[in-house]
Amino acid sequence: GLAGTRGPSEEDVAAAQAMSEQDRQTMIEGMVAGLAADLEENPDNPQGWTMLARSYRVLGRMEEALEAIGRARALEPKSVDLLIEEARIRRAMAGEQQTPETVALMGEVAALDPDNVEANWFLGLDALKAGDRETAESRLTRAVEALPEGSPDRAELARQVEEMLAR
């Protein structure tokens, strides 16, 4: 059953590294198909659906990824991680562009987790695009400030924000 569902073992990973790209793809597809089959039998597993959605996203099977994350979200509608995952899938489907749906999802994330870096970043970018500099600056600054002080990520994000707001 799903109690035994877990990621690949070290042996699996080692075997995968020794394989050709084609064989590796086939092995991953097989593992994903197995997970999907498990979930059809035991659908009450948000972690499983999330793992399946991420796997489909990595494989570029976006429609299936969206369906799987929908199943996870039906079980945990207030999960920040699942809202973010759905937004990532939808952005990927839109050529890494934001859509009204992804902006709305990020709004839900920000309502649940006001300091969420990803939500503030994308809401800030959206405000900037809409010409609302005040909201953009406040959101983007909040994204930067949520990162650990002195971290390279924070410095890089701060640099990007400064550049964007200077335009």
Backbone as CSV, one residue per row, in Angstrom:
resi,resn,N_x,N_y,N_z,CA_x,CA_y,CA_z,C_x,C_y,C_z
1,GLY,0.829,-1.201,0.000,0.000,0.000,0.000,0.859,1.244,0.000
2,LEU,0.236,2.386,0.230,0.960,3.653,0.129,1.833,3.943,1.324
3,ALA,1.613,3.225,2.423,2.493,3.436,3.577,3.931,3.193,3.127
4,GLY,4.110,2.301,2.173,5.445,1.975,1.666,5.904,2.875,0.537
5,THR,5.080,3.824,0.118,5.459,4.702,-0.987,6.559,5.650,-0.530
6,ARG,7.686,5.592,-1.223,8.760,6.533,-0.914,9.553,6.758,-2.185
7,GLY,10.494,7.641,-2.109,11.281,7.961,-3.303,12.179,6.793,-3.681
8,PRO,12.949,6.974,-4.736,13.874,5.923,-5.184,14.965,5.662,-4.145
9,SER,15.414,4.416,-4.071,16.499,4.063,-3.151,17.834,4.509,-3.737
10,GLU,18.896,4.406,-2.935,20.236,4.753,-3.440,20.607,3.875,-4.629
11,GLU,20.197,2.593,-4.554,20.493,1.674,-5.670,19.798,2.171,-6.941
12,ASP,18.544,2.587,-6.788,17.807,3.096,-7.949,18.546,4.277,-8.570
13,VAL,19.019,5.182,-7.709,19.699,6.391,-8.184,20.991,6.009,-8.886
14,ALA,21.756,5.106,-8.273,23.021,4.654,-8.878,22.759,3.997,-10.225
15,ALA,21.723,3.160,-10.271,21.373,2.485,-11.532,20.995,3.521,-12.589
16,ALA,20.242,4.526,-12.164,19.785,5.555,-13.100,20.969,6.321,-13.682
17,GLN,21.990,6.575,-12.853,23.140,7.343,-13.326,23.956,6.567,-14.355
18,ALA,23.898,5.234,-14.262,24.670,4.404,-15.189,23.940,4.190,-16.510
19,MET,22.692,4.598,-16.582,21.868,4.326,-17.761,22.008,5.388,-18.841
20,SER,21.563,4.994,-20.025,21.442,5.973,-21.102,20.249,6.874,-20.778
21,GLU,20.198,8.031,-21.423,19.102,8.980,-21.204,17.761,8.297,-21.485
22,GLN,17.704,7.537,-22.559,16.473,6.850,-22.967,16.022,5.859,-21.892
23,ASP,16.978,5.041,-21.394,16.637,4.047,-20.371,16.212,4.729,-19.083
24,ARG,16.891,5.829,-18.751,16.565,6.556,-17.529,15.140,7.093,-17.628
25,GLN,14.830,7.669,-18.777,13.490,8.211,-19.011,12.444,7.103,-18.841
26,THR,12.739,5.942,-19.415,11.819,4.808,-19.341,11.621,4.370,-17.893
27,MET,12.723,4.339,-17.111,12.630,3.935,-15.715,11.770,4.933,-14.934
28,ILE,12.013,6.237,-15.166,11.256,7.271,-14.462,9.776,7.169,-14.828
29,GLU,9.502,7.021,-16.123,8.110,6.889,-16.581,7.447,5.707,-15.878
30,GLY,8.206,4.610,-15.723,7.678,3.415,-15.055,7.346,3.684,-13.597
31,MET,8.249,4.394,-12.908,8.028,4.711,-11.500,6.825,5.641,-11.346
32,VAL,6.705,6.590,-12.272,5.592,7.540,-12.240,4.277,6.804,-12.496
33,ALA,4.293,5.883,-13.455,3.088,5.098,-13.758,2.682,4.268,-12.542
34,GLY,3.678,3.723,-11.834,3.402,2.945,-10.622,2.760,3.801,-9.541
35,LEU,3.290,5.000,-9.365,2.748,5.934,-8.372,1.313,6.312,-8.743
36,ALA,1.096,6.598,-10.031,-0.244,6.971,-10.492,-1.231,5.836,-10.224
37,ALA,-0.810,4.604,-10.470,-1.680,3.442,-10.249,-1.998,3.287,-8.761
38,ASP,-0.991,3.455,-7.896,-1.195,3.401,-6.432,-2.237,4.429,-6.005
39,LEU,-2.122,5.622,-6.570,-2.994,6.718,-6.157,-4.429,6.501,-6.618
40,GLU,-4.612,5.861,-7.775,-5.974,5.564,-8.228,-6.645,4.629,-7.223
41,GLU,-5.860,3.708,-6.639,-6.412,2.774,-5.647,-6.602,3.440,-4.289
42,ASN,-5.663,4.301,-3.906,-5.713,4.974,-2.600,-5.598,6.483,-2.809
43,PRO,-6.673,7.104,-3.280,-6.567,8.513,-3.704,-6.431,9.515,-2.558
44,ASP,-6.638,9.086,-1.322,-6.673,10.027,-0.200,-5.260,10.331,0.301
45,ASN,-4.399,10.812,-0.589,-2.975,10.977,-0.252,-2.411,12.228,-0.922
46,PRO,-2.561,13.380,-0.261,-2.083,14.618,-0.893,-0.589,14.606,-1.216
47,GLN,0.236,13.987,-0.351,1.685,13.924,-0.619,1.947,13.146,-1.912
48,GLY,1.235,12.048,-2.078,1.401,11.231,-3.283,1.030,11.990,-4.544
49,TRP,-0.118,12.679,-4.492,-0.550,13.466,-5.655,0.451,14.582,-5.966
50,THR,1.017,15.170,-4.909,1.993,16.242,-5.113,3.246,15.687,-5.774
51,MET,3.709,14.533,-5.298,4.884,13.887,-5.886,4.616,13.570,-7.360
52,LEU,3.408,13.089,-7.643,3.031,12.759,-9.013,3.015,14.021,-9.882
53,ALA,2.439,15.099,-9.343,2.367,16.364,-10.089,3.768,16.869,-10.420
54,ARG,4.673,16.815,-9.426,6.052,17.285,-9.661,6.748,16.412,-10.695
55,SER,6.513,15.116,-10.614,7.117,14.194,-11.585,6.633,14.513,-12.990
56,TYR,5.318,14.700,-13.145,4.766,15.048,-14.459,5.336,16.379,-14.953
57,ARG,5.483,17.337,-14.033,6.016,18.652,-14.438,7.430,18.486,-14.993
58,VAL,8.257,17.686,-14.285,9.640,17.450,-14.723,9.656,16.738,-16.075
59,LEU,8.694,15.842,-16.284,8.619,15.102,-17.550,7.984,15.949,-18.658
60,GLY,7.518,17.158,-18.301,6.899,18.025,-19.308,5.473,17.632,-19.639
61,ARG,4.859,16.802,-18.791,3.469,16.370,-19.026,2.553,17.268,-18.192
62,MET,2.361,18.512,-18.708,1.767,19.572,-17.896,0.286,19.359,-17.601
63,GLU,-0.471,18.874,-18.583,-1.904,18.654,-18.345,-2.088,17.659,-17.200
64,GLU,-1.282,16.589,-17.215,-1.373,15.576,-16.169,-0.885,16.135,-14.826
65,ALA,0.131,16.987,-14.889,0.642,17.623,-13.667,-0.465,18.462,-13.027
66,LEU,-1.167,19.211,-13.857,-2.234,20.085,-13.376,-3.358,19.262,-12.754
67,GLU,-3.689,18.145,-13.402,-4.737,17.261,-12.889,-4.327,16.684,-11.525
68,ALA,-3.079,16.243,-11.424,-2.597,15.645,-10.173,-2.570,16.676,-9.045
69,ILE,-2.120,17.898,-9.345,-2.061,18.910,-8.281,-3.484,19.304,-7.882
70,GLY,-4.412,19.241,-8.823,-5.823,19.492,-8.505,-6.353,18.472,-7.503
71,ARG,-5.929,17.212,-7.674,-6.359,16.150,-6.741,-5.775,16.414,-5.351
72,ALA,-4.518,16.836,-5.296,-3.881,17.149,-4.013,-4.578,18.334,-3.350
73,ARG,-4.849,19.365,-4.143,-5.463,20.586,-3.596,-6.883,20.346,-3.104
74,ALA,-7.600,19.418,-3.737,-8.947,19.083,-3.274,-8.877,18.523,-1.851
75,LEU,-7.771,17.842,-1.532,-7.594,17.246,-0.202,-7.048,18.265,0.799
76,GLU,-6.246,19.220,0.318,-5.628,20.228,1.201,-5.716,21.608,0.562
77,PRO,-6.924,22.184,0.520,-7.104,23.441,-0.228,-6.314,24.627,0.323
78,LYS,-5.933,24.571,1.595,-5.223,25.722,2.186,-3.713,25.485,2.287
79,SER,-3.196,24.529,1.513,-1.762,24.255,1.562,-0.995,25.242,0.684
80,VAL,-0.111,26.008,1.315,0.729,26.971,0.592,1.575,26.247,-0.462
81,ASP,2.175,25.106,-0.081,3.028,24.359,-1.017,2.263,23.947,-2.267
82,LEU,1.011,23.512,-2.089,0.221,23.057,-3.231,-0.210,24.230,-4.109
83,LEU,-0.541,25.365,-3.482,-0.878,26.559,-4.266,0.323,26.975,-5.121
84,ILE,1.503,26.951,-4.512,2.725,27.326,-5.230,3.001,26.346,-6.364
85,GLU,2.852,25.054,-6.089,3.094,24.040,-7.126,2.137,24.238,-8.302
86,GLU,0.855,24.493,-8.011,-0.094,24.715,-9.110,0.310,25.941,-9.923
87,ALA,0.726,27.007,-9.241,1.146,28.214,-9.957,2.364,27.927,-10.839
88,ARG,3.320,27.122,-10.325,4.512,26.787,-11.124,4.121,26.014,-12.382
89,ILE,3.192,25.077,-12.233,2.743,24.291,-13.388,2.066,25.216,-14.399
90,ARG,1.184,26.079,-13.899,0.450,26.983,-14.809,1.391,27.973,-15.501
91,ARG,2.414,28.458,-14.774,3.396,29.357,-15.426,4.168,28.598,-16.497
92,ALA,4.561,27.372,-16.182,5.291,26.554,-17.166,4.443,26.354,-18.420
93,MET,3.146,26.117,-18.223,2.236,25.917,-19.364,2.096,27.189,-20.191
94,ALA,2.306,28.339,-19.570,2.165,29.634,-20.249,3.527,30.154,-20.724
95,GLY,4.494,29.264,-20.869,5.815,29.693,-21.337,6.545,30.516,-20.295
96,GLU,6.419,30.115,-19.021,7.042,30.820,-17.883,6.558,32.263,-17.763
97,GLN,5.314,32.491,-18.199,4.694,33.810,-18.002,3.633,33.683,-16.922
98,GLN,3.366,34.803,-16.220,2.259,34.819,-15.279,0.950,34.909,-16.059
99,THR,-0.093,34.365,-15.460,-1.438,34.448,-16.030,-2.347,34.958,-14.905
100,PRO,-3.564,35.371,-15.240,-4.485,35.779,-14.167,-4.637,34.675,-13.099
101,GLU,-4.629,33.403,-13.523,-4.741,32.294,-12.561,-3.539,32.235,-11.632
102,THR,-2.333,32.390,-12.195,-1.142,32.269,-11.335,-1.062,33.447,-10.367
103,VAL,-1.480,34.615,-10.816,-1.479,35.788,-9.936,-2.482,35.567,-8.793
104,ALA,-3.656,35.022,-9.129,-4.672,34.745,-8.103,-4.148,33.706,-7.103
105,LEU,-3.454,32.680,-7.596,-2.879,31.654,-6.710,-1.849,32.281,-5.773
106,MET,-0.997,33.160,-6.303,0.005,33.826,-5.477,-0.667,34.736,-4.438
107,GLY,-1.799,35.331,-4.809,-2.566,36.134,-3.869,-3.069,35.282,-2.705
108,GLU,-3.528,34.059,-3.025,-3.971,33.134,-1.971,-2.804,32.762,-1.062
109,VAL,-1.632,32.513,-1.668,-0.448,32.173,-0.873,-0.115,33.316,0.076
110,ALA,-0.093,34.535,-0.448,0.259,35.709,0.367,-0.738,35.907,1.513
111,ALA,-2.011,35.579,1.260,-3.022,35.711,2.313,-2.757,34.706,3.442
112,LEU,-2.275,33.511,3.080,-1.999,32.463,4.076,-0.629,32.645,4.724
113,ASP,0.330,33.174,3.944,1.726,33.284,4.388,2.281,34.618,3.877
114,PRO,2.002,35.706,4.629,2.311,37.061,4.127,3.786,37.303,3.784
115,ASP,4.707,36.514,4.355,6.125,36.729,4.052,6.655,35.746,3.009
116,ASN,5.768,35.038,2.331,6.226,34.059,1.343,6.994,34.764,0.219
117,VAL,8.241,34.335,0.009,9.120,34.997,-0.961,8.563,34.886,-2.376
118,GLU,8.174,33.675,-2.765,7.698,33.461,-4.140,6.430,34.274,-4.411
119,ALA,5.496,34.268,-3.476,4.247,35.017,-3.661,4.525,36.513,-3.775
120,ASN,5.329,37.047,-2.861,5.618,38.485,-2.907,6.365,38.868,-4.175
121,TRP,7.280,37.992,-4.618,8.038,38.241,-5.842,7.102,38.357,-7.048
122,PHE,6.248,37.342,-7.232,5.387,37.339,-8.415,4.291,38.401,-8.330
123,LEU,3.784,38.663,-7.136,2.789,39.733,-6.989,3.445,41.099,-7.230
124,GLY,4.700,41.215,-6.822,5.450,42.445,-7.082,5.669,42.663,-8.575
125,LEU,6.062,41.594,-9.270,6.269,41.695,-10.726,4.967,42.072,-11.424
126,ASP,3.864,41.479,-10.965,2.563,41.761,-11.572,2.184,43.223,-11.358
127,ALA,2.417,43.734,-10.147,2.102,45.133,-9.852,2.957,46.072,-10.707
128,LEU,4.231,45.694,-10.896,5.148,46.503,-11.702,4.636,46.580,-13.143
129,LYS,4.217,45.422,-13.661,3.693,45.354,-15.026,2.431,46.203,-15.164
130,ALA,1.632,46.241,-14.100,0.385,47.022,-14.114,0.632,48.509,-13.853
131,GLY,1.906,48.867,-13.606,2.237,50.269,-13.384,1.981,50.745,-11.956
132,ASP,1.755,49.791,-11.042,1.541,50.156,-9.636,2.868,50.017,-8.894
133,ARG,3.677,51.081,-8.993,5.037,51.034,-8.447,5.057,50.882,-6.927
134,GLU,4.096,51.488,-6.265,4.074,51.459,-4.801,3.890,50.025,-4.296
135,THR,2.887,49.336,-4.834,2.650,47.941,-4.460,3.844,47.090,-4.873
136,ALA,4.372,47.339,-6.065,5.511,46.559,-6.567,6.677,46.677,-5.593
137,GLU,7.003,47.900,-5.215,8.143,48.125,-4.332,7.927,47.447,-2.984
138,SER,6.708,47.551,-2.449,6.438,46.969,-1.140,6.512,45.437,-1.210
139,ARG,5.952,44.839,-2.262,5.978,43.376,-2.421,7.406,42.865,-2.640
140,LEU,8.129,43.512,-3.543,9.474,43.050,-3.884,10.419,43.210,-2.691
141,THR,10.269,44.319,-1.968,11.089,44.546,-0.771,10.799,43.465,0.270
142,ARG,9.527,43.125,0.400,9.119,42.081,1.353,9.725,40.723,0.973
143,ALA,9.766,40.447,-0.327,10.369,39.194,-0.804,11.841,39.142,-0.394
144,VAL,12.549,40.245,-0.630,13.977,40.314,-0.291,14.173,40.143,1.211
145,GLU,13.370,40.852,1.998,13.565,40.857,3.446,13.216,39.528,4.110
146,ALA,12.462,38.674,3.411,12.110,37.356,3.969,13.284,36.378,3.843
147,LEU,14.273,36.726,3.016,15.444,35.842,2.847,16.455,36.127,3.957
148,PRO,17.251,35.113,4.329,18.216,35.294,5.421,19.211,36.417,5.115
149,GLU,19.449,37.265,6.112,20.395,38.366,5.940,21.770,37.803,5.638
150,GLY,22.477,38.450,4.706,23.822,38.023,4.358,23.857,36.830,3.416
151,SER,22.697,36.306,3.011,22.702,35.166,2.085,22.904,35.663,0.656
152,PRO,23.581,34.864,-0.187,23.784,35.261,-1.586,22.452,35.455,-2.310
153,ASP,21.449,34.626,-1.975,20.134,34.755,-2.607,19.545,36.134,-2.340
154,ARG,19.678,36.574,-1.086,19.111,37.874,-0.717,19.819,38.994,-1.473
155,ALA,21.138,38.914,-1.547,21.908,39.951,-2.253,21.513,39.995,-3.731
156,GLU,21.375,38.823,-4.343,21.028,38.734,-5.764,19.622,39.292,-6.017
157,LEU,18.677,38.897,-5.156,17.303,39.369,-5.314,17.234,40.891,-5.113
158,ALA,17.960,41.387,-4.115,17.975,42.831,-3.847,18.512,43.586,-5.062
159,ARG,19.550,43.028,-5.697,20.141,43.648,-6.865,19.104,43.706,-8.010
160,GLN,18.399,42.589,-8.214,17.386,42.533,-9.277,16.270,43.540,-9.022
161,VAL,15.835,43.627,-7.768,14.741,44.541,-7.409,15.160,45.982,-7.675
162,GLU,16.376,46.316,-7.235,16.886,47.671,-7.431,16.885,48.030,-8.929
163,GLU,17.338,47.080,-9.746,17.402,47.274,-11.190,16.004,47.502,-11.769
164,MET,15.044,46.666,-11.349,13.694,46.765,-11.879,13.024,48.070,-11.480
165,LEU,13.249,48.500,-10.244,12.592,49.718,-9.770,13.265,50.967,-10.309
166,ALA,14.483,50.830,-10.802,15.210,51.982,-11.359,14.698,52.350,-12.750
167,ARG,14.051,51.388,-13.416,13.605,51.660,-14.786,12.516,52.703,-14.862
